[in-house]
């Protein structure tokens, strides 16, 4: 499957020239999960979506491989591990159209047939039909762990174009009643959604039904800056927005660090890996435990911190030889590195793609920092939470 842009351009309804469709590998490693994208392209056109720069918004989703081929590619990928989380359809909204939902139905059936133990993540901001709730629960009852990330931001249809926000809100009680685990994906934040009433409404609703919230800022790619500044003018006059892993309105940033005051027992994470670990009943395996994000920014329950404390005390830190073996496995044998004395952090003094850095994090179970590659849109630092 091609992963580079074709040379053509397409015209939008307004007459403006837009980029032709860029395709991503069917299976790739993202910051905290393996991404499987057998269907690519989204009929929605959210202003902030990175797919805008890739010609993959407001287009018919294209099915590239079958459900059976998708699972075969996953199992044969160098990124695959039997317990690693897998996010399906990250280059579309799988709930948007019947054809995509049919593909998901087949794919979940194939995961059941192959008896895969990987936790499966579905991300949506569209209505989840009753029949898909039944499909998800059928897979869960037959051994597949499925989490649904509901993207609920408080933004309006001027920014999240084509999205029915009443349907997003209604997903929460419907999925919770069906027993499907929910993670609230609070992303991104614009000044429009940073009003106190809006933030309280979003948090209050999510906290009633979701297991936790993961809050992510706006990722501003250089190529998207001019477009995004039309909605948020300060982006064009603020230094560092394209280098930051997340950009937040100040009011939103302050609010999400005080959610414990409004909902004391409800967890809010800045690191998606911690949200996943909590929702799955696992300890941290991404080297976040003990970091500043862990200690200062994540609103993590006491029981989860105890789980991570015990696991950390029992772990055996990797040695320099272990690191070298892991680097060789990822075709990075010549990359210079420094392993912290306590074995909790690896610094690689070379430009390393995020998919490889993320894979190394899971290979070794420690924090991995690498030289930044601005061409890598996923962003390596999201492994440790956004640098605001």
N, C-alpha and C positions, 0 to 999 in steps of 0.2 A: 504494500500500500504506500503510495507516495506520501511524503511528509513535508514537501516543499510547495511553495506557491507556483501555480502555473503562470504563464506570461500574460494572459489576457486580463481584461478588466470588464466589469459589468456596470450597467447604468441603473441607478435607483429610480423609484417612481418620481422623484423630484427632478430628475435629470442629472444629478450629480454622479460623478464617476466613483464607483466603489471597488474595493479589491475583489479579485476573483477568489474562488473558494480554495482555501488551504486545508490540507488534510493532515490529521495527526495519526501516528501509528495506532493500530487496533489495540495493542497492549503496551502500556508504558508505566513507569513508576513515577507517581507524583509525590508530593512532600510526605504524606502520611498514609497513602494507600496505593495499591496498584489500580490503574485506571484501565477499564475495558470499554472501548468505543466502537462497537460494530455498527452503530447508527450515528451519523454526524450531520450537523446542521440543525438550526432551531427555527421554528416558525415565528417565535417571539422576537422582539427587538429591544431588549433592555439597554438603556443608554450606557451603563457602566460595563457591560459584558465584554470580556477580552475577545470573544468571537467576532465582534464588529470588525476588528482589524484583519480578520482572517476570512471575511466574506461569508461567514456561516450564520448570520442572523437574518431573519425575515426570508428564509429560503425553505424549500421542502426538505425535510430530513431524508438523507440517503442511506439505505441499508447496504452496507459494504460486504458483510459476510453473514452467514447464517448463525443461528444460536449454537449449533454443534461446532461449527468452525471457530466461533468465538472462544468456546471453552478449550478447544484443542490448542489454539494460539496461546491462551493463558497458561495452560499447563506446560507448554514448551518454551515459555519465556524465561530468559535468564533472571528476571526479577521475581519469578514465582517462588513462594514458600507456602507450605500447607496451612499455616495459621495467619498469614498476613491479610489484613483487610483489603477488600476489593471494592472499588466504587464503579458502578455500571453507568454508562451513558453520560459522561461528564461533558460531552460536546453536543448535547441536545437536552431538552426536557422530555424525558421518556413518557411522561403522562399527558403530553400535549395532544397527541394524535392516536387514533385507533391502530394504525399500522405499527407505530413504535411500541404501543402497549402489547400488541400481539407478539412482537419480537421478544419483549421482556418475559411474557408468559412462557414462550418456548425456552428462553435462556434459563429461567428459574427451574423449569422442568429438567433441563439438561444438567444443571448443577445437582439436582436431587438424584438423577440417574447415575451421575459419576461419583456421588457421595463425597463431594468436596466439603471440607470443614472450614473454609475461609469465611469470616464474617463478610456479609454483603451490604453495601451502602447504596441507597437510592436517594437522589437529591431532586427535589421538585419545588416549584412554586405554582404548579397548576393543580386543578381539582383531581383528586384521586378517586376514580369511580368505585362504586360498591363492588363491582366484579373484580377490580384489581386488588381491593382489600382482601377479598376471598382468595385470589391467586397467591398473594403474599403470605397469607396465613396458612394456606395449603403447603407451601414450601417450608415455612417455619415448622409446622407440625410434622414434617417429614425429614427434619434434621438440618435445614439451612438457617443459619442465623442471619436475619435481615433487620437492618436499622433504616429508618427513613429520616432523612434530614429535610425539614421543612424550612425553606428559605422565606422568612417573614421579616420585613425590614421597616414597615411603616411608611414606605415611599408610595407615591401616587402613580397613576397610569401615565403621567407625563414623562416619567423616568422608566418605569417598568411597563413598557408598552405591550399591550395585548394580554396583560395579566389581570385576572379577576381577584381582587384582594379579599373580597368576602369569601371566595372559595378557599383561599389559603387559610384564613382564620377558621373556617369550618372543618378543614382537614384535621386540626388538632384534636377536638373531641371525638371525631369519628374514628381516627386511627387509635386513639387511646382506649376508647371503648372496645375496640377489637383486640386490644392487647399488644399492638405493634409498637415496639420501642421508638420513641421520637427524640431526635436531637434538634433543637431550635438553632437554625443557621441565621444569625443576625448579621447580615451583610448586604451591601456595604452601608455606610452612613454618609448622607449628604446633609447640608444645612436644613433642607426640607423635612427630614425625618429626625432631626436633633432637637425638636421642641419638647419641653418637659412633658406635656400632656401625651404626645405621641409616644415617647419612650416609655412612659409609665403604662400606657395601654398595651403596647407590644409585650413588655416584660410581664405584666400581670396575666395576660392571656397565655403566653408560652409557659409560665411557671405553673399554671394549673394542670398542664397536660404533658409537657416534655420532661425528659430525664435531666436535661441540662441545656444550657445555651453555650454556643461558641460564637464569639464576637470577632468579626474580621473587618478591617478597614478597607478603604478603597485602594486598589492597586492601580497606579497611574503609569502606564507605559508611555515612553516618549512620543510614540506615534499617535497616541490617543489624547495627549494633553490638550491640544487646541479644541478638540471636540468636547471633552469633559468640562473644559473651562467655560463653555457656553452655558452650562448648567450651574457650575460652581466657579465664578470668576476669580476667586482668590487663588485657585490653583495656578493660574498663569503668572501670578506675581509673588508666589511664595517659593523661596529657594528650597531645593531638596525633595520636592514631591515625587519626582520620577526615580529618585534613589531609595526612598523609603519603602519598606515592605507594606506599610499600611498608612493611609492618610485619614484622619478623623476630624470632624468638627470638635472644637474644644469641649463644648457642652456634652457631646456624646461620650467623649473620652472620660470626662469626669463622672458622668452618670454610671457608666458600666463598671467603674471601680468602687461604686457605692451600692451596688445592687443588694448586697448582703443586709443593708439597713432596711430595705423594703421586703425582701424575701430571704430571711436569715438562713433557711435550710436549703435554698435552691442554688445549685452550682452554676457558675459562669466561668468559662475558660477562654483564654486568649490563644492557647495552643490546641489545635484540633486533635493532635495525638492524645492529649490528656482527656478531652471530651470523649474520644473513642474508647480509651482505656476505662474510663468511669462507666460509660454505658454498657461496656462488655464485661464489667467486673474484673478487669485485669489491672495489674500494676503498670507503671510507666516502663516502656521499653525503647524510648527515644532519647534517653539521656536528659530529659527535662527536669527530673526530680533534683531538688537542691539548687537549681539555677535561680536567678533573680526573678524570672517570670513565674516560676513555681512559688517562690517565697512571698513575692510582693503583689503580683498581678492576678494570678489565678485564684478565684474564689472556690477553693477545693474543700470538700467535706472532710471532717476529721478522720472518719473511717477510711477514706481513700488515701489520705496521707499516711495513715498507719500501714495500710496495705503496701504502699510504695516504700515505706521505711523498712519493713521486714524484708521485702524483696531486694532492696538495695544492700542490706546487711548480708544477705546470703549469696549475692552475686560475686563472681570471680572476674575482676577487671581484665580486659585483654592486654596481652603483652605486645611489645613492638613486633615480635614475630607473628603474632595473630593479625596485627594490622597489615603487615606486609603480605600475608596470605590473602587477606580480604582485598587488598589493592590489586594483587595479581589477578584475582578472580574477576575484577571489574575492569581489567585492561588498563590499570593505572600503576603498573609496576615501577615506573620511573618517577612518579610524583613524590616530591619531597614532603615530609610530614614531621610533625611534632606531637608526641603523645604526652598528655599531662601526667605529672608524677603520680597522681591518684588513679590514673587510668579512666577518668570520667569524660575527657574531652580530647578529640583528635582535630588538629589543625593541619590542613593540607595547603601548602603554599603553591597552588596552581589553580587555574581556571578549570572547574569540574562542573559538568552539567548537573542540574538539580536532580535528575532521575538517578544518576550514579551516587550523588551525595546522600540522597534519601535511602537508596539501597544499602549503602555502607552503614548508615545509622542503624538500620534494622539488622544488618549482618553482625554488627559489633555491640549493639545495645548501648551506645554512648553518643554524646553530642559530637556532631561533625561540623566544623566550620571550614569554608573554602573561599578562595579568591572569587570575587563576584564576577559573573559573566552577564553583562547587561542585555545580551541577546537572548538570554534564557528567561522566558516570560513567567515561568512558574515561581522563580525566586527562592534561592536556597535558604535564606534566613527564616522563611516561614516554618522551618523545622523547629525553631526555638521561639516562635511567636513574633509578631510584627515589630519592626523598629519604627516607631511612629514619627 
